[in-house]
Amino acid sequence: MTDMKTLAAAAALTAMSLPAQLPSAQPAASPTVALQNALVRAYRTSADALVGVPHGPGVVVWLQASLPDKDVRVLWMDDVASPPALPLNGPIVVVQPLERAAAGATPTPSESRPGDAESAGLSFVPVFENARVSVLRAHMDADAREGLHTHGADIVVVHVSGGDIEDTANGKTVVNHWKPGDVEFEARGSSHSARNVGHPIDVVLVQLKP
């Protein structure tokens, strides 16, 4: 009986001395395609999960604004699949130009750049420009309006904050409910007007160069 008690006590002591098993680390989320056409491809992923993105240059947009200035961080990388240590963590969108737009097209007088159209409550801040893209941050106050305009370049819109935008094109009006990380493509030559029908909105505009 004494031996049984001694063995039981020893087993209990051993169990108490073993370190608790830590939960295994969660694997990084795999990149998902948010947009793809003949000119550009965009992925939603996280800053620690770029391995699944194809090699090539691209724009990286962080979806979490940095405090305290609420600045939206945007970065150009020569190879998004083999990056150095990124300055921030968290969810990102990667925009990769696939090929240059057809050269030689002459803009029509109606084509415009972001900010050219008559508007109220909108602001545009240039971020950077190179041979492939021109990148801007855009902010829409509540009830901001942008008049009818025709895009002079192919533009990828990355929704950072999400929000509700009333869009009018070809005589039809719809309200789009955008979430953070949503991506849309506005083709060169397309025309529309827009109004913010919800809270203030932040987006990043990636203009593809011909």
N, C-alpha and C positions, 0 to 999 in steps of 0.2 A: 504493500500500500504506500509505504514511504517513497519507494522508487517511482511509482506512478505520479505522486504529487510533485516530486522533484522534476520529472520529465515535463509535466504540464506547466510548471512555473518557468522552466527554461524555454519552452516553446513560446509562452506569452512574452517573455523578455525579448526573445529574438524578433518576434513580430513587431514589438514596440520600437526596436532599434533600427528596423529597416526603413529607408527613406520612402516617403509617399511617392507613388508613381505620378509623374507630371503628365498632363494631357499633351498629346502630340501636337506639334505646330500645325496650324491650318495651312494647306497648300495655297499658294497665290492663285488668284482667279485667272483663268485663261483669257486671252484677248478675244473679244467678239467684234465682228464686222458691224459697224454702224452705218457705213455708206460705201458704195462702190459703183463706179461707172468707168467710162473709157479714159477719163482724165485724172481721177483721184480716188483714193481709198482712205477710209477712216476707221479707227479701232477704238473701242472702249476697253480700258484695262487699268492696271495700277502701276505705280512707279517701280514696284519690285517685280513686275511680271511682263517685261518687254521681250523676253526670249521668244515668245510665240509670234511676235510681229515680224513680217518679212524684212530682210535687210534693205536699206536704202535711206535716202534723206527724208526728213519730215519735220513737222511742227508738233511740239508737245505742249498741250494745254492742261494745266492743273485745274480741277473742278472745285477745289476748296480755296476760297480767298484767304490770303494771309492776313493775320491781325498785326497791328491794330488798324492798318490803313485800308483793309479790304482790297488790296491790290490783287489783280488776276495775273498769275505768273505764266509766261509763255516763253518757249525756248526753241531754237532751231538746232537740229542735230544732223550731222552728215551721215550717220548710220544709226537709226533709232533702235536696231536690234543689238547693237554692241556699244551701249553707252558707257561713259564713265559713271562714277557714283553721282546720282541725281541729287540736286540740292534740297528737294522736298519729297515727302512720301504722299500716299493717298491716291485717290482715283484720278485718272488722266484720260484725255482723248489724244490720239496720235493721228495727224493728217499727213498722208503721203501723196504728193503729186506723182502721177504715173508717167506722164509724158507731157510735152508742151502742147498747148493749143495750136491749131492751124495758124501758120504765119501768113501775113499778107492781107488779112482782112482789114478793111478801113472802117473805123468807127463811124456810125451815123451821128448827126447832130443831136439826136434825142438821147444817146447813151450817156450815162453819168457815172461818177465815182461816189462812194459813200460820203454823205454829207452835202452833196450838190443839190439835192432836191429840197424844195421848201419844206420846212419841218419846225416842230416845236417840242421842247423837252428831250431832245436827243443830243448826245455828245460823242465824238469820235477821237480817240487818242492813238496816234501811230506807235507801234511797238518796235518793229524792225522791218527791213526790206532787203532782199537779195535778188539774185538772178532768177529765182524760181517763184517767189511769192512776195506779197506785200501784206503785212499783218497789222490789224488794228483792233483795239478794244472799243466796244460800243456800249453805251448805257442809255436806257430808255426810262425816263421818269414815268410815274403813274399817269395815264392819259396822254402820253407822248404820241405825236403824230408825225408820219413821214408821207409827204405828198407823192402823187404818181410819178414814177421814175422808171427808166429803162437801164438795166445793168450793162456797164461797159466792159465787164470782165466776168469770168466764171468765179463764183464765190462760194466757199464752204463756210457755213454759219455753225459755230459750236456754242451751244447753249450752256452757259456756266451756272446761272442761277435758276433757270426755268422760269416759266410764266405764261401768260395768256395774251396772244397777239391776234388781233382781228386783221385779216389779210384780204384785200380786194384785188382781183385779177380777172381779166376777160369778162367783166360784168358780173362776177360772182364774188360774194363775201362769205368767208368762213372764219371761225375762231379756232386757232390751233393752240392746244394745251401742251406746252413744251416742258420736259423734265430736264434736270441737270444731266449733262452728258448726251442729250439728243443732238443730232447733227442733220442739217439740211443743206441741199445744193440749190443755188440760185444761178441759173445758166445765163451766160452772156446773151443779151437781146431780150430777156424776159422783162416784163413790165408789171408793176403792182404798186399799191399804196398800203400803208400799215398803221395800226393804232394799238397802243398798249392798253388793254382793258382790265389789267390786274395790278399787282404790286410792281415796284421797279425791277427792271430786268438788265442783266449783264450778259453780253455775248462776246465772242472773239470772231472776227471776220478774217478768213484766209483767202486772199485774192490770188488766183493762179495767173501767172504771167504768160503772155504768148511767146 
